[in-house]
Amino acid sequence: MKKLIDMFTRERLLQLADENTICRLSLQERIALANLALMLNGPSEIIYQIRKNDGSPEWEQWLEVCADEFYANIKSAGWEYRKLYVLR
C-alpha cells in the first residue's frame, strides 16, 4: 500500500481533492487510486489456513480450511492459524 501512496505527491493529492479543479489522471494514477479504494473497501475473499506447530514435516505446510473448521479449531493446542486477505 505504501508503494501506491508514494506515487502521489502532496501537491498532486491536493490538486485531485480540489472540487474547483479539473484534473486528468494518468493510467497509472487511475489504477493506483482504484487499488487504494479497493483496499479500503475490504477484502474480496478471506483464505483460512492452519498448520501443525510441533516441528513435524506437516509443520511446513499450510492447509486451507473452511471458516467453520478454522474457528472450530482456533483454541486447539499445537496448531497455528492465519487468515489471508485477497484484494481484487
N, C-alpha and C positions, 0 to 999 in steps of 0.2 A: 504494500500500500504506500509506503514511503516513496518508492520509486515513481508511482503515479503522481503523487503530490509534488514531487520535485520537478515535474515537467512544467509547473506553472510558477512564475514569479509573483510576488505580492502585487505588483503593479498590474499584471495581467489578470489576476483574480479580481482585483478592484474594478478593472475595466469590464470584465464579464458580469460582475454583480451590479453594475450601474444600470438602472432602468432607463436612463435617458441616452444611453449609448448603444448604437447598433454595431455589433462585432461579427466578424467572420471567424469561424473556427476551422482550424486545420483538421485533417482526418485523424491525426494522432491525438489532438486535443479532444475531439469528439469521442473517440474510443476511450481515452483515459477518463473523461467525465462520466461516461456511461458505466465503465467498470467501477468507479468510485460509488456511483449511485446504487449499483447492484450490490456492492459490499455492504453499504449502509442499510440496504433493504433487507439484508439477511441472506442466509444460505439457501440455495435451491434444493439441497439434499444434505442429509447427515448420514455418514457411514459409521456404524458402530463396530468396534474391534476389541477383541480380548486376546490375551495370551497368558500362558503359564509363567509364573515368576519364580521358578525354582531351579534354574540353571540347566534344565533338561534340554535335549535337542529341540523340543517343541517351543522352548522359550524364545527362540529366534524368529519364529513365525507368528505373525498376527493373523487371527481368524476373523472374518466378517460374520457378524451375527445380526439377527433382527433386534429391534428396540426392546421387545418384550424379554428376550433372552439376556440382553445386555443389562437391563435394570433388575432382572431376577437374580443375577449373579453378582451384582455390584458390591455386595458385602462379603462375598466368599473369599476366604484367606487363600493366598497363593496365586491369585490372578491379578493381572494388570489390565487396565481399561483405558481406552482413548476414543474420542469422537473426532472424526474428520469432517470439516465443513466444506462442501463443494459449492463454489461460486461460479455461476454460468452467466 
